Amino acid sequence: MLLSHRGREPSVDPSAYVAPSAVVVGDVHIGAGARVLHGAVLTAEDGRVRIGENTVVMEHALILGRDGHPALVGSSVMVGPNAHVNGSVIENGAFIATGAALFPGSRVGAGAEIRIHGVVQVNTTVTPGEIVPIGWIAVGTPARIFPPDRHDDIWAVQRELDFVGTVYGIDRGTSMDALMRGQSEFYGAHRQDQILED
């Protein structure tokens, strides 16, 4: 399904394929030979999403573009099932495995691999060809890669990366009530979306 959002419409190269149960919203461009499979959601909230040539977005993946943090996925990239790509740049030939999570301001270099349930935190750069092992967390620029049981080490790097400011545009310490009022208002813009094609 293709929908307009905030006055912008998706564009899909004629040689690309978007499954009938996928949802493509707003300023999204899908390049030649790309494939977007069932249940995937590509949504340009107030930023853009770009999918390069011959890239495959597997079932139930989410790719989200935000203002200041577009989701730019290069050519010949695999985005695995249930992956979460939020405001990240992914260079050509990268592999994003099942359940991986990439946060705003992150960058995955050409040919890098983010393996099953790997995490690339906000404002983190994974260099070309680097591997984030299964379930591990990349944090910082250049990335330091930790197993999930090293929370204190991860936090020592992550606390300086401004997660809440990067993701939500608010100051640390803002109440959940204030945060969610703002998020409710922001996502309320979807009430004006228009279906372009089923």
C-alpha positions in Angstrom: 0.0 0.0 0.0 1.3 3.4 -0.9 0.3 6.5 1.1 1.0 10.2 0.9 2.2 11.8 4.2 2.9 15.4 5.0 2.3 16.3 1.3 4.9 13.9 -0.1 4.3 10.7 -2.1 6.4 7.6 -2.6 8.1 6.9 -5.8 8.9 3.3 -6.9 11.0 2.4 -9.9 9.0 0.4 -12.4 11.5 -2.5 -12.1 11.1 -2.6 -8.3 8.6 -4.8 -6.4 6.6 -3.8 -3.4 4.5 -6.6 -1.9 0.7 -5.9 -1.6 0.9 -6.2 2.2 3.9 -3.8 2.5 3.3 -0.2 3.5 5.2 2.7 1.9 4.5 6.1 3.4 5.5 9.6 2.3 8.9 10.7 0.9 10.2 7.2 0.1 12.1 6.4 -3.1 12.6 2.7 -4.0 15.3 2.1 -6.6 15.6 -0.1 -9.6 15.4 -3.9 -8.9 14.7 -3.3 -5.2 12.3 -5.7 -3.4 10.1 -4.8 -0.5 8.5 -8.0 0.9 5.3 -8.7 2.8 4.6 -6.8 6.0 7.6 -4.4 5.6 6.9 -0.7 6.5 8.9 2.1 4.9 7.8 5.4 6.4 9.2 8.9 5.9 7.9 10.6 9.0 9.3 14.1 8.5 12.4 13.0 6.7 13.1 10.8 3.7 13.7 7.2 3.0 15.9 6.0 0.1 16.3 2.4 -1.0 19.1 1.7 -3.5 19.2 -0.6 -6.5 18.8 -4.4 -6.0 18.3 -3.9 -2.2 16.0 -6.4 -0.5 13.8 -5.4 2.5 12.5 -8.6 4.0 9.3 -9.4 5.8 8.2 -7.2 8.6 11.3 -4.9 8.5 10.7 -1.3 9.5 12.7 1.5 7.8 11.9 5.0 9.2 13.2 8.4 8.1 13.1 11.5 10.4 14.0 15.1 10.0 17.8 15.4 10.4 18.1 11.6 10.3 17.0 10.2 6.9 17.0 6.5 6.3 19.4 6.1 3.4 19.9 2.5 2.3 22.5 1.9 -0.4 22.5 -0.6 -3.3 22.8 -4.4 -2.9 21.9 -4.3 0.8 20.0 -7.0 2.6 17.6 -5.8 5.4 16.5 -8.9 7.2 13.1 -9.8 8.6 12.0 -7.8 11.6 15.0 -5.5 11.3 14.5 -1.9 12.7 16.3 0.8 10.7 15.5 4.2 12.2 17.3 7.3 10.7 20.4 5.3 9.7 22.7 5.4 6.7 23.6 2.0 5.3 26.2 1.9 2.7 26.3 -0.4 -0.4 26.6 -4.2 0.2 25.9 -4.2 3.9 24.0 -7.0 5.5 21.5 -6.2 8.2 20.3 -9.5 9.7 17.0 -10.6 11.3 16.0 -8.5 14.2 18.9 -6.0 14.0 18.2 -2.5 15.3 19.9 0.6 13.9 19.2 4.0 15.7 19.1 7.6 14.5 22.4 9.1 13.4 24.0 5.7 13.0 26.0 4.7 9.9 26.9 1.2 8.7 29.8 1.1 6.3 30.0 -0.7 3.0 30.1 -4.4 3.3 29.6 -4.4 7.1 27.4 -7.0 8.8 25.0 -6.4 11.6 24.2 -10.0 12.6 21.0 -11.4 14.2 19.7 -9.0 16.9 22.8 -6.8 16.7 22.3 -3.2 17.7 23.9 0.0 16.4 23.2 2.7 18.9 22.5 6.4 18.1 25.4 8.4 16.5 27.5 5.3 16.1 29.6 4.4 13.1 30.3 0.8 12.1 33.3 0.9 9.7 33.2 -0.7 6.2 33.6 -4.5 6.4 33.2 -4.6 10.2 31.0 -7.2 11.9 28.7 -6.7 14.9 28.2 -10.3 16.2 24.9 -11.9 17.0 23.2 -10.0 19.8 26.1 -7.6 20.4 25.9 -3.8 20.6 28.0 -1.2 18.6 28.3 2.1 20.4 30.3 5.3 19.6 32.3 6.6 16.7 34.3 4.7 15.7 32.1 1.9 17.1 33.2 -0.1 20.1 31.5 -3.5 20.1 30.3 -5.1 23.3 28.4 -8.3 24.2 25.1 -7.5 25.8 26.2 -8.6 29.4 28.6 -5.6 29.6 25.9 -3.0 30.3 28.2 -0.7 32.4 30.8 -0.6 29.6 28.1 0.1 27.0 26.5 2.8 29.1 29.9 4.5 29.8 30.0 5.2 26.0 26.3 5.6 25.3 25.5 8.1 27.9 27.5 10.7 25.9 25.7 10.0 22.7 22.5 11.9 23.6 19.9 9.2 22.9 16.8 11.2 23.9 18.0 14.4 22.1 18.8 12.5 19.0 15.7 10.3 18.9 13.1 12.6 20.4 14.6 16.1 20.2 14.1 16.7 23.9 16.3 17.2 27.0 17.3 14.2 29.2 15.0 14.3 32.2 11.9 15.3 30.3 8.9 13.5 31.8 7.3 10.6 30.0 4.0 12.5 30.1 5.6 15.4 28.2 7.4 13.1 25.8 4.3 11.2 24.9 2.2 14.3 24.5 4.7 15.4 21.9 4.9 12.0 20.2 1.1 11.8 20.1 1.0 15.2 18.4 3.8 14.3 16.0 2.3 11.0 14.9 -1.1 12.6 14.7 -0.1 13.8 11.3 -0.9 10.4 10.0 -4.6 11.2 10.4 -4.2 13.2 7.1 -2.5 10.4 5.1 -4.1 9.5 1.8 -4.1 6.0 0.2 -2.6 6.2 -3.3 -2.6 2.6 -4.2 -3.6 -0.7 -2.6 
